[in-house]
């Protein structure tokens, strides 16, 4: 659940600063008033999320492990591990700068660091965090991000139980290495 919350916080982070659409109403003899309807706000949120979660990324995933398919994300049978692909409408360098400036710890998630690494020849920004699941077990969350060209950044977010890192991390890194924009 915290993984979804963290993802939502990240999405809100990207959508901050956008100009909202509004409807102007002016009654005779009064000054113009600007209002925003719930429908307009909902459409704006859907539009922003659609850019992040639409399926523009090809990525190999071990389907024998991540058996639950929800389009842009996959999870193992008991939902204790998962991987999600997202496309940020932002150049990689701007994305990296913004991520480096983010607060360390937030919403029950403890940051273990963020760094740019060479992952078998691919330059990847890696952010590692940890949190506790509902049963009190330590859960790892890792975000991999890299340049997708065309002012876009591919993000691969994953989560798994700490004691299963050796099982899931190689599978996740293989997916990261295979991820690319669809042609």
SVG drawing of the C-alpha trace seen along z (x, -y; Angstrom):
<svg xmlns="http://www.w3.org/2000/svg" viewBox="-26 -47 55 66">
<polyline fill="none" stroke="black" stroke-width="0.4" points="0.0,0.0 2.9,-2.4 4.3,-1.7 1.1,-3.1 1.2,-6.0 4.9,-6.8 4.0,-6.5 1.1,-8.9 3.4,-11.4 5.9,-11.1 3.1,-11.7 1.9,-14.8 5.5,-16.0 5.6,-16.0 2.2,-17.7 2.9,-20.6 3.1,-24.0 0.8,-23.2 -1.7,-25.9 -5.2,-24.8 -8.0,-25.2 -10.9,-27.3 -14.3,-28.6 -15.0,-32.3 -18.4,-33.6 -19.4,-37.2 -22.7,-38.4 -24.0,-41.8 -22.8,-44.5 -20.1,-42.2 -16.5,-41.6 -15.4,-38.4 -15.0,-35.3 -12.9,-32.3 -14.1,-28.9 -12.9,-25.4 -15.3,-22.5 -14.6,-19.0 -15.0,-17.6 -12.3,-19.9 -9.9,-19.0 -10.6,-15.2 -9.9,-15.5 -6.7,-17.4 -5.5,-14.7 -6.4,-11.9 -4.5,-13.7 -1.4,-14.1 -1.6,-10.4 -2.3,-9.2 1.1,-10.6 2.8,-8.7 1.0,-5.4 0.1,-4.9 1.7,-1.9 4.5,-3.6 7.3,-1.4 8.4,2.1 10.0,4.0 10.8,7.7 9.4,9.0 9.8,12.6 6.2,13.6 6.8,16.8 7.5,14.7 5.5,11.5 2.3,13.3 -0.3,10.6 -0.5,8.2 -2.2,4.8 -1.0,3.2 1.8,0.9 2.6,3.0 3.1,6.6 3.2,8.3 4.0,11.7 1.2,14.0 1.0,12.8 1.6,9.1 4.8,9.0 6.9,7.9 6.1,5.9 7.4,3.8 5.9,0.7 6.9,-1.2 6.2,-4.9 7.2,-7.6 7.9,-11.0 7.4,-13.9 10.6,-15.5 14.2,-15.4 16.4,-13.1 18.8,-15.8 15.9,-17.9 14.3,-14.7 17.6,-13.8 18.1,-17.3 14.6,-17.3 15.0,-13.8 18.3,-14.8 16.6,-17.8 13.7,-15.8 13.4,-15.5 15.2,-12.3 12.4,-10.7 8.7,-11.1 5.4,-9.3 6.9,-6.5 9.5,-5.8 13.2,-6.1 15.6,-7.0 18.7,-4.8 20.2,-7.1 20.1,-8.1 22.9,-7.9 23.6,-7.6 25.2,-4.3 26.4,-2.3 24.2,0.7 25.9,2.9 26.7,0.0 23.5,-1.9 23.5,-5.2 20.7,-4.8 19.6,-6.9 18.8,-4.6 16.9,-5.6 16.6,-3.0 14.2,-3.3 12.7,-1.2 9.5,-1.0 7.5,1.5 4.6,3.5 1.3,4.0 2.8,7.0 5.9,5.0 8.3,6.7 11.0,4.5 10.2,3.8 12.6,2.3 11.5,-0.1 13.8,-0.9 13.3,-3.4 15.5,-3.2 15.3,-6.1 17.1,-6.8 17.0,-9.0 14.4,-8.0 15.2,-10.7 12.6,-13.2 12.5,-15.0 11.3,-11.9 12.5,-9.8 11.7,-6.1 11.1,-5.2 10.9,-1.6 9.7,-1.4 9.8,1.9 9.2,3.3 10.0,6.5 10.6,7.8 14.2,7.1 14.9,10.8 14.1,11.6 16.4,9.0 18.7,11.6 15.7,13.2 14.1,10.1 16.8,7.5 18.4,9.4 15.0,9.8 14.2,6.1 17.6,5.1 17.1,7.3 13.7,5.5 15.4,2.1 18.0,3.0 15.4,4.1 13.0,1.1 12.7,-1.2 10.1,-3.4 7.8,-1.6 8.6,-2.3"/>
</svg>
